[in-house]
Amino acid sequence: MEMSNQIPIIYKDKSLTPFVFYSEFLLDVAKFYSEKNDKENTVEFKLIEGNDLEFTRKNYYIDPITLPLLLSLFQQLKNHHKKPIKLHLSNTPITIDVLEYLYRSQFFYITGDNINPNFPLGRNILDFDDVYLGGFKGKSIRTDHKLRCYSLNDDNLKNKLIKITEGEPAKRDYLVQHYTYKVKEHFYDLLFENYTTNHLTNEFIEILAELITNGVLHSKSDAFVLMFSDKFKTKFAISDNGIGLYESLNNKSDVGDFYIKFELFNSLSRSFPLKTDEKIKNSVLILFETLYYSMLKDRQGLFDLMCNVVLDCSGYFRLHTDNAQIIVSARMLNELSKLYETRFEILNAHNSLLFEQVNYEIFKETMVKLKEKCKNQMIELAKSIFKKHSDDTRFSALRIFDVRFKGVHIEVEIPNSIERV
């Protein structure tokens, strides 16, 4: 029988996938803290559920793109308790495969106390006994499939940013350039090898660099990233445990003379049809406000990633913050296509100003019209999603969770080929 303060990472009857993580694993952690209402009583984790010597299950499995989510959660718990979180390991015939995968993926280097410069710097997130990390079967893993941690604590970035005195935009541009190089080094081959994504490889790299910069600069967090490819799909996840979408947008200024902060949020709030408490309602609405804000910007970001994944690659895009997640797929093709066309017009307007083809007054007049068009289309998308959620939550593009998961979490799945008619 397991100790009451030990929560298994992998359950006996199911693999750890993002869905299981959000819907069950987080509930177990939340339940522990609701029952042990004491900051000194720290949760501990165990690799698998049950007795390590049982041979009833041949293979325990973690979906690779769940690892960034796990690391974000573990880091939150470490920050809460101000000490590394205990992870109980075992090296037996039923744990060795998953243990070896975690080791090869750099999970233990990142979460432990590694100071060897040939491996990722340890973040002291977990407390585990590394005596169990050996005697493996010698399975190899692609370098591209390894877990990555991006942080301002690496590459002397904090000091380099301090020396940039031209303001926040200049610091941001420096980080985007830095992470563009990193992302290209880490993930270019996986994106280029995928028949579905290879023509968009450079766009994906630019957007991922932008999102990592958002995580480490604005969210004030480390960003955990993993990309994985098999014969069917290419999948990747980006996860941080920072201030979240609401606070991140709240810290921003209005954009030019056309974006008014929380304009879409407040508009949707007045007619929000779902019966839920205010915190969960805000979690839902901020997802749409974030995509709306991303649409109006002059550089590619979250909205463009969503459209590239869903419209150009027939994939799935998931965005999660706090208590809510939106799942975007080809089922929203009509609404997304309209938004994508408007986004193209917005980028053209920005480029016209950048290349001095129009003056600012003409640009502003154009953007005010496009902003209104964009807002109405986003409201149409949101209302459609709300209605479908009310009709049948099982197949809804919106998922609402009882447990708050701090930060911003993005997951993408893209098929390696698309059947053409």
C-alpha positions as CSV (number, residue, x, y, z in Angstrom):
1,M,0.0,0.0,0.0
2,E,1.4,3.4,-1.0
3,M,2.1,6.1,1.5
4,S,-0.7,8.7,1.6
5,N,1.7,11.5,0.5
6,Q,3.0,9.6,-2.5
7,I,1.2,10.2,-5.8
8,P,2.0,7.9,-8.8
9,I,3.0,9.7,-12.0
10,I,1.8,6.7,-14.2
11,Y,-1.3,4.8,-13.3
12,K,-1.6,1.0,-13.6
13,D,-4.4,1.1,-16.2
14,K,-3.4,4.0,-18.4
15,S,-0.5,5.9,-20.0
16,L,0.2,9.4,-18.9
17,T,-1.1,11.6,-21.7
18,P,-1.9,15.3,-21.6
19,F,-5.6,14.4,-21.2
20,V,-4.8,12.1,-18.2
21,F,-2.5,14.8,-16.8
22,Y,-5.2,17.5,-16.9
23,S,-8.2,15.5,-16.0
24,E,-6.8,13.0,-13.4
25,F,-3.2,13.6,-12.3
26,L,-3.8,17.3,-11.4
27,L,-6.9,16.2,-9.5
28,D,-4.9,13.8,-7.4
29,V,-2.4,16.6,-6.6
30,A,-5.2,19.0,-5.7
31,K,-6.9,16.4,-3.6
32,F,-3.7,15.9,-1.6
33,Y,-3.5,19.6,-0.8
34,S,-7.2,19.9,0.1
35,E,-6.8,17.0,2.5
36,K,-3.4,18.0,3.9
37,N,-4.0,21.7,4.4
38,D,-0.5,22.3,5.7
39,K,2.3,23.9,3.9
40,E,4.8,21.8,5.8
41,N,3.2,18.5,4.5
42,T,4.9,18.3,1.1
43,V,3.5,16.0,-1.7
44,E,5.8,13.3,-2.9
45,F,5.7,11.4,-6.2
46,K,6.3,7.8,-7.2
47,L,7.2,6.7,-10.7
48,I,4.4,4.1,-11.1
49,E,1.3,3.1,-9.3
50,G,1.3,-0.2,-7.3
51,N,4.0,-2.5,-6.2
52,D,7.3,-2.3,-8.1
53,L,7.6,-6.1,-8.0
54,E,4.3,-6.8,-9.7
55,F,4.5,-8.2,-13.2
56,T,0.9,-7.6,-14.2
57,R,1.7,-4.8,-16.7
58,K,4.3,-5.2,-19.4
59,N,4.8,-1.6,-20.3
60,Y,4.3,1.7,-18.5
61,Y,4.3,4.7,-20.9
62,I,4.5,8.5,-20.8
63,D,3.5,10.4,-23.9
64,P,6.6,12.5,-24.5
65,I,4.7,15.8,-24.8
66,T,3.4,15.4,-21.3
67,L,6.9,16.0,-19.9
68,P,6.9,19.8,-20.3
69,L,3.6,19.8,-18.3
70,L,5.0,17.6,-15.6
71,L,8.1,19.9,-15.3
72,S,5.9,23.0,-15.0
73,L,3.9,21.5,-12.2
74,F,6.9,20.2,-10.4
75,Q,8.6,23.6,-10.6
76,Q,5.4,25.2,-9.2
77,L,5.4,22.9,-6.3
78,K,9.1,23.5,-5.7
79,N,8.5,27.2,-5.7
80,H,5.6,26.8,-3.3
81,H,7.5,24.7,-0.8
82,K,10.8,26.5,-1.5
83,K,12.6,23.1,-1.8
84,P,12.9,20.3,-4.3
85,I,10.0,17.8,-4.4
86,K,10.7,14.2,-3.6
87,L,10.5,11.6,-6.4
88,H,10.7,7.9,-5.4
89,L,12.3,5.8,-8.1
90,S,12.8,2.1,-8.6
91,N,14.7,0.1,-11.2
92,T,12.8,-3.1,-11.9
93,P,11.7,-5.1,-14.9
94,I,8.4,-3.1,-15.0
95,T,9.9,0.3,-14.5
96,I,13.2,0.1,-16.5
97,D,11.8,1.1,-19.9
98,V,10.1,4.3,-18.7
99,L,13.0,5.1,-16.4
100,E,15.5,4.7,-19.3
101,Y,13.3,6.9,-21.5
102,L,13.2,9.7,-18.9
103,Y,17.0,9.4,-18.4
104,R,17.7,9.5,-22.2
105,S,15.3,12.5,-22.6
106,Q,17.3,14.6,-20.2
107,F,14.5,14.7,-17.6
108,F,16.8,13.8,-14.7
109,Y,19.5,16.2,-15.8
110,I,17.0,19.1,-15.9
111,T,15.1,18.3,-12.7
112,G,18.2,17.3,-10.7
113,D,21.4,19.1,-9.6
114,N,23.6,18.6,-12.6
115,I,26.4,21.0,-13.0
116,N,28.2,19.2,-15.8
117,P,28.3,21.7,-18.8
118,N,28.0,18.8,-21.3
119,F,24.4,18.3,-20.2
120,P,21.5,20.7,-19.4
121,L,22.0,22.6,-16.2
122,G,20.0,21.1,-13.3
123,R,17.2,23.2,-11.9
124,N,17.0,21.4,-8.5
125,I,13.3,20.8,-9.1
126,L,13.2,17.2,-7.8
127,D,14.9,15.2,-5.1
128,F,15.7,11.7,-6.3
129,D,18.3,9.0,-5.7
130,D,20.4,8.7,-8.9
131,V,21.6,5.2,-7.8
132,Y,18.6,3.9,-9.8
133,L,19.8,5.6,-13.0
134,G,21.8,2.7,-14.5
135,G,21.7,-0.8,-15.8
136,F,19.6,0.2,-18.8
137,K,19.0,-1.7,-21.9
138,G,21.0,0.7,-24.1
139,K,18.0,2.1,-26.0
140,S,19.0,5.2,-28.1
141,I,17.0,8.3,-28.5
142,R,17.2,11.0,-31.1
143,T,18.9,14.2,-30.0
144,D,15.9,16.1,-31.5
145,H,13.5,14.3,-29.1
146,K,15.1,15.5,-25.9
147,L,13.5,17.7,-23.4
148,R,14.6,21.3,-23.5
149,C,14.5,24.0,-20.8
150,Y,14.9,27.7,-21.9
151,S,15.7,30.2,-19.2
152,L,17.1,33.6,-18.6
153,N,19.5,31.9,-16.2
154,D,21.2,30.3,-19.2
155,D,23.9,31.7,-21.6
156,N,24.4,34.7,-19.3
157,L,21.1,36.1,-20.7
158,K,20.2,38.2,-17.7
159,N,23.4,40.1,-17.8
160,K,23.2,40.6,-21.5
161,L,19.7,42.0,-21.2
162,I,20.7,44.4,-18.5
163,K,23.3,45.9,-20.9
164,I,20.6,46.5,-23.5
165,T,19.4,50.1,-22.7
166,E,17.2,50.8,-25.7
167,G,14.1,49.5,-23.9
168,E,11.9,46.5,-23.8
169,P,11.4,46.0,-27.5
170,A,15.2,45.8,-28.0
171,K,15.5,43.2,-25.3
172,R,12.7,41.2,-26.8
173,D,14.3,41.4,-30.3
174,Y,17.5,40.1,-28.8
175,L,15.8,37.2,-27.2
176,V,13.8,36.3,-30.3
177,Q,17.0,36.2,-32.3
178,H,18.8,34.1,-29.6
179,Y,15.9,31.6,-29.4
180,T,15.5,31.4,-33.2
181,Y,19.0,30.0,-33.3
182,K,18.3,27.6,-30.5
183,V,15.0,26.4,-31.9
184,K,16.6,25.9,-35.3
185,E,19.4,23.9,-33.8
186,H,17.0,21.7,-31.7
187,F,14.0,21.1,-34.0
188,Y,14.7,22.0,-37.6
189,D,15.2,18.4,-38.7
190,L,12.0,17.2,-37.2
191,L,9.9,19.9,-38.8
192,F,11.7,19.5,-42.2
193,E,11.4,15.7,-42.3
194,N,7.6,15.9,-41.8
195,Y,6.0,16.1,-45.3
196,T,3.2,18.2,-43.8
197,T,5.3,20.8,-42.1
198,N,8.5,21.0,-44.2
199,H,7.3,23.9,-46.4
200,L,6.5,25.9,-43.1
201,T,9.7,25.0,-41.2
202,N,11.1,28.5,-41.0
203,E,7.7,29.9,-40.0
204,F,7.4,27.3,-37.2
205,I,10.9,28.1,-36.0
206,E,10.2,31.9,-35.9
207,I,6.9,31.4,-34.0
208,L,8.4,28.9,-31.5
209,A,11.2,31.4,-30.8
210,E,8.5,34.1,-30.2
211,L,6.5,31.9,-27.8
212,I,9.6,30.9,-25.8
213,T,10.6,34.6,-25.5
214,N,7.0,35.3,-24.2
215,G,7.5,32.5,-21.6
216,V,10.9,33.6,-20.3
217,L,10.5,37.4,-20.6
218,H,6.9,38.3,-20.0
219,S,5.7,35.3,-18.0
220,K,8.9,35.4,-15.9
221,S,9.3,31.7,-16.0
222,D,11.4,28.9,-17.5
223,A,9.9,27.4,-20.7
224,F,9.9,23.7,-21.1
225,V,9.7,22.3,-24.6
226,L,9.7,18.9,-26.3
227,M,9.1,17.9,-29.9
228,F,8.6,14.3,-30.8
229,S,8.0,12.5,-34.1
230,D,7.0,9.0,-34.9
231,K,5.8,7.4,-38.2
232,F,2.3,8.9,-37.7
233,K,2.7,12.4,-36.1
234,T,4.9,15.2,-35.1
235,K,3.9,16.5,-31.7
236,F,5.3,19.3,-29.5
237,A,4.5,21.0,-26.3
238,I,5.5,24.3,-24.7
239,S,4.8,24.9,-21.1
240,D,5.7,27.6,-18.5
241,N,4.5,28.2,-15.0
242,G,4.6,32.0,-15.2
243,I,2.0,34.7,-14.6
244,G,-0.5,33.4,-17.1
245,L,-2.4,34.9,-20.0
246,Y,-4.6,37.3,-18.0
247,E,-1.7,39.0,-16.1
248,S,0.5,38.9,-19.1
249,L,-2.1,40.9,-21.2
250,N,-3.0,43.1,-18.2
251,N,0.7,44.2,-18.1
252,K,0.6,45.2,-21.8
253,S,-0.4,48.6,-23.1
254,D,-3.0,49.1,-25.8
255,V,-1.6,48.5,-29.3
256,G,-1.4,51.8,-31.2
257,D,-4.7,53.4,-31.6
258,F,-6.7,50.3,-32.4
259,Y,-6.3,47.6,-29.8
260,I,-8.0,48.4,-26.5
261,K,-7.0,46.0,-23.7
262,F,-9.7,43.5,-22.8
263,E,-12.1,44.8,-25.3
264,L,-13.1,41.4,-26.7
265,F,-12.9,39.9,-23.2
266,N,-15.5,42.4,-21.8
267,S,-17.7,42.1,-24.9
268,L,-17.9,38.3,-24.5
269,S,-18.3,38.5,-20.7
270,R,-21.6,40.4,-21.1
271,S,-23.2,37.6,-23.0
272,F,-21.3,34.6,-21.6
273,P,-23.8,31.7,-21.6
274,L,-22.1,29.0,-19.5
275,K,-22.9,28.6,-15.8
276,T,-19.7,28.7,-13.9
277,D,-17.8,30.8,-11.3
278,E,-16.0,34.0,-12.2
279,K,-12.5,32.6,-12.1
280,I,-13.3,29.8,-14.5
281,K,-15.2,32.2,-16.7
282,N,-12.2,34.5,-16.9
283,S,-10.0,31.5,-17.8
284,V,-12.2,30.8,-20.8
285,L,-12.5,34.4,-22.0
286,I,-8.8,35.1,-21.7
287,L,-8.1,32.3,-24.3
288,F,-10.1,34.2,-26.9
289,E,-8.7,37.6,-25.9
290,T,-5.2,36.3,-26.3
291,L,-5.8,34.9,-29.8
292,Y,-7.5,38.2,-30.7
293,Y,-4.5,40.2,-29.4
294,S,-2.1,37.9,-31.3
295,M,-4.1,38.5,-34.5
296,L,-3.6,42.3,-34.3
297,K,0.2,42.2,-33.8
298,D,2.8,42.9,-36.4
299,R,4.8,39.7,-35.8
300,Q,3.7,36.1,-36.0
301,G,2.7,34.4,-32.8
302,L,0.1,32.2,-31.1
303,F,-2.7,32.8,-33.6
304,D,-0.4,32.1,-36.6
305,L,0.8,28.9,-35.0
306,M,-2.8,27.8,-34.5
307,C,-3.7,28.5,-38.2
308,N,-0.5,26.9,-39.5
309,V,-1.2,23.7,-37.5
310,V,-4.9,23.4,-38.2
311,L,-5.4,25.0,-41.7
312,D,-2.1,24.2,-43.4
313,C,-1.3,20.9,-41.7
314,S,-4.7,19.4,-40.7
315,G,-3.4,19.1,-37.1
316,Y,-4.7,19.8,-33.6
317,F,-3.8,22.8,-31.5
318,R,-4.5,23.1,-27.7
319,L,-4.1,26.1,-25.5
320,H,-4.5,25.9,-21.8
321,T,-4.3,28.4,-19.0
322,D,-5.6,28.2,-15.4
323,N,-8.9,26.3,-15.5
324,A,-9.6,26.2,-19.3
325,Q,-8.4,24.8,-22.5
326,I,-9.4,25.3,-26.1
327,I,-8.9,22.6,-28.7
328,V,-8.8,23.8,-32.3
329,S,-9.1,21.5,-35.2
330,A,-10.5,21.3,-38.7
331,R,-14.0,21.1,-37.3
332,M,-13.8,24.9,-37.1
333,L,-12.6,25.3,-40.7
334,N,-15.1,27.9,-41.8
335,E,-14.6,30.3,-38.8
336,L,-10.8,29.8,-38.9
337,S,-10.6,30.5,-42.6
338,K,-12.4,33.8,-42.2
339,L,-10.1,34.8,-39.4
340,Y,-7.0,33.7,-41.3
341,E,-8.0,35.9,-44.3
342,T,-8.4,38.9,-41.9
343,R,-5.0,38.1,-40.3
344,F,-3.5,38.2,-43.8
345,E,-5.0,41.7,-44.3
346,I,-3.6,42.8,-40.9
347,L,-0.1,41.7,-41.7
348,N,-0.3,43.5,-45.0
349,A,-1.3,46.7,-43.3
350,H,1.6,46.4,-40.9
351,N,4.0,45.7,-43.7
352,S,2.7,48.7,-45.7
353,L,3.6,50.9,-42.7
354,L,6.9,49.3,-42.2
355,F,8.0,49.8,-45.8
356,E,6.6,53.3,-45.8
357,Q,4.0,52.6,-48.5
358,V,1.4,54.4,-46.4
359,N,1.6,57.0,-43.6
360,Y,0.5,56.3,-40.0
361,E,-2.9,58.0,-40.4
362,I,-3.9,55.7,-43.3
363,F,-2.5,52.7,-41.5
364,K,-4.5,53.6,-38.3
365,E,-7.7,54.0,-40.3
366,T,-7.2,50.6,-42.0
367,M,-6.4,48.9,-38.7
368,V,-9.5,50.3,-36.9
369,K,-11.7,48.7,-39.6
370,L,-9.7,45.4,-39.6
371,K,-9.8,45.3,-35.8
372,E,-13.6,45.6,-35.8
373,K,-13.8,42.9,-38.4
374,C,-11.4,40.7,-36.5
375,K,-13.3,41.2,-33.2
376,N,-16.7,40.3,-34.7
377,Q,-15.2,37.1,-36.3
378,M,-13.6,36.1,-33.0
379,I,-17.0,36.7,-31.2
380,E,-18.7,34.5,-33.8
381,L,-16.1,31.7,-33.2
382,A,-16.5,32.0,-29.4
383,K,-20.3,31.9,-29.5
384,S,-20.2,28.9,-31.8
385,I,-17.8,27.1,-29.3
386,F,-20.0,28.1,-26.3
387,K,-23.1,26.8,-28.0
388,K,-21.5,23.4,-28.9
389,H,-20.2,23.1,-25.4
390,S,-23.7,23.7,-23.9
391,D,-25.1,21.1,-26.3
392,D,-22.5,18.3,-25.6
393,T,-19.4,18.9,-23.5
394,R,-17.9,15.5,-24.6
395,F,-17.2,16.8,-28.1
396,S,-16.7,20.4,-27.3
397,A,-13.6,22.4,-28.4
398,L,-13.7,23.9,-24.9
399,R,-12.6,22.0,-21.8
400,I,-13.1,23.3,-18.3
401,F,-11.3,21.8,-15.3
402,D,-11.9,22.1,-11.6
403,V,-8.2,22.3,-10.9
404,R,-6.3,25.5,-11.8
405,F,-3.0,24.8,-13.6
406,K,-0.9,28.0,-13.5
407,G,0.9,29.3,-16.5
408,V,0.5,28.8,-20.3
409,H,0.6,25.4,-21.9
410,I,0.5,24.7,-25.7
411,E,0.3,21.3,-27.3
412,V,0.3,20.6,-31.0
413,E,-0.2,17.4,-33.0
414,I,0.4,17.3,-36.8
415,P,0.1,14.2,-39.0
416,N,3.2,13.3,-41.0
417,S,1.2,13.1,-44.2
418,I,-2.2,14.3,-45.4
419,E,-4.4,12.2,-47.7
420,R,-5.1,14.3,-50.8
421,V,-8.4,13.9,-52.6
